[in-house]
């Protein structure tokens, strides 16, 4: 049997792209381990197990494929780890597992598998957990890295039995996140703390600096469209900057808005999921701007302290509409009926900047 | 060369590895004559040529053996002196059996070209010129094999002001145009002089990619020596695929888009390959019709890569043997380039007028990549030079929604393969699009045939009704006695 042209392909493959993101997640996981101990790894492992298991058993398979064949692209593994990194360190492990199952199940499998889903599966999982177990999902803990026994001490909540209430955490361990502090207690957290990540929050909300660095690595590897995180962060900075300039005592600084909460993590790892974000560059700008605006709106005027998850989910829903509106004009389909005019003779070649 | 020209190119496109090192420095060698030549009567777009020689007849190298089968058709000439051995079905490189002339070479002939006095193209009328070019059997040597003379018949109401010459050779591995530009720049300029004069163009631009700096220099030198710098210039272009596609080339050189469904002449341009220009010069000055052309034999599976001047009709097997044969690792031989070439199902097929390369590929190139779902990464959208959405097109093609693909501009697809090249999920995008387009074509052909049949039937029914009506009228005018007798007036 002969193969037909073309016989050349560029070197990047889909599993290769997933691998790049995995590589980028390793420093984030390492920071989470450093700050929150082995619980961080266990929570992430539980959500990953749920995600991967669901994909292995239920993912729509091509005829003749074995169970687990669809795992080879690595996307379920990524979903599980990213979901885990949005969860609090003291979360009961069975909840994390359930989150992974629901995330991949309702966020990916029922849509038809990889490439067909509308919503980011990790965020579907987290949204489910937040709705089903609101208290557990909003019980934050301060970093434990300076405590004796860290990082090998588990948070007691992790080992709660399924459907049983977790043992109440010692007060010394629970803490409010910087966003909680800003919204409900009107307290500001220093930017330095935010950069280093020594604040309470989900596992992935740690060092914004680390996330920025791995984000640049992923941009270099062309793992995602750089316009999405650029427009998200740019819009958040601009929108919150304008508000802060108008009323500095009421609104936090743009630096605070950029570095706190899950914004950096969401902008780099969740909003950039290619399946659920617009296909073409112009759409990416609109998508990112929408996420940015919604994040600021929810954080400042919404009922919740954190808005990244819902902002991204809402913009995921808007993606098909964005794609339809940003349809690029096909070659030779000009806006006018008349054929285009030639430039004068002897003039330079081409529009400079042909990509 | 300014910074602007260094960056000059069309938008989108891809950058495959060029793989030209093996042959770009090799001068063109003449392929020795072989025992048999097979000439398909259709080596060009348009109607097949009609044979004018009989089996058993002796022919001289360069003699006309088949005349054009219409306006969009061209002449065919004997590549060797010998005897017409057969006229019958032979295997075409595309796998089909087609009508071919087979010529057995005369082993004792010196293979001199049929003498022909040089023709001065300048005093000819436009119609005479077009007829002369058709007599030369010239077709587009870039691979499309479109009869060249058709481009010189400018329709009423259209003016041509620019001649764009394609020296890009954007397909990897191929170096035929490169060697021609380095070795025979004067012939190319002579062809340009003939064509430019005929079309009354204001300027001629030769687009050459920057991976051929020696070609740029050679052409520039020839232009300076001929003193035609005022009307002929070389445009060095950024290396990109598919810059050699005529619409992309016009965009790269002039920054404008040929309207969809239109031709370059709609924007006042005529695009020709450098080889075609040399062909014009060879025909008018030397009486040499299109009976041989440069072919790059390369690829990881060939023993000795080379640029050969091959007579049209040479069996592919003979050409490959002349280059040392195929290595055992070879899996496939492709006629043309790696992006749009024709994979060969057998080696006993002839080299055609449009054959630019014979590439031997091993398992590395022919290996089917693992296929994943489309992750909507957008690489294909960024690559498509026609600004289509290949991701959506492959989805529709997979779902069998072929008619819907027309709504998404699938007819603008030039099948360059940039989308498949760019896809990280290993999806055979352009292959799916090709299948869909041919399904749509078949469907349309069936529909048209059904419509014609329905029309024919309706016409026949109308005829029958008319006949019945006439007959009834004849009956009605019969003498009253007869009708009274028979009792029935209607039949």
Interface residues (C-beta under 8 A of the other chain):
Chain A: X2 X3 X4 X5 X6 X7 X8 X9 X10 X12 X13 X14 X15 X16 X17 X72 X73 X75 X113 X114 X115 X116 X225 X274 X275 X277 X279 X280 X281 X327 X328 X329 X330 X331 X332 X333 X334 X339 X340 X341 X342 X343 X345 X346 X348 X349 X350 X351 X352 X353 X354 X355
Chain B: X2 X3 X4 X5 X7 X8 X9 X10 X11 X12 X13 X14 X16 X17 X161 X162 X172 X202 X203 X205 X207 X233 X235 X236 X237 X238 X240 X247 X251 X252 X253 X254 X255 X256 X257 X258 X259 X260 X261 X262 X266 X267 X268 X269 X332 X334 X336 X337 X338 X339 X340 X341 X342 X343 X344 X345 X361 X365 X366 X368 X369 X370 X372 X373 X374 X375 X376 X377 X378 X379 X381 X382 X385 X386 X387 X388 X389 X391 X409 X412 X417 X420 X421 X422 X423 X424 X425 X426 X430 X431 X434
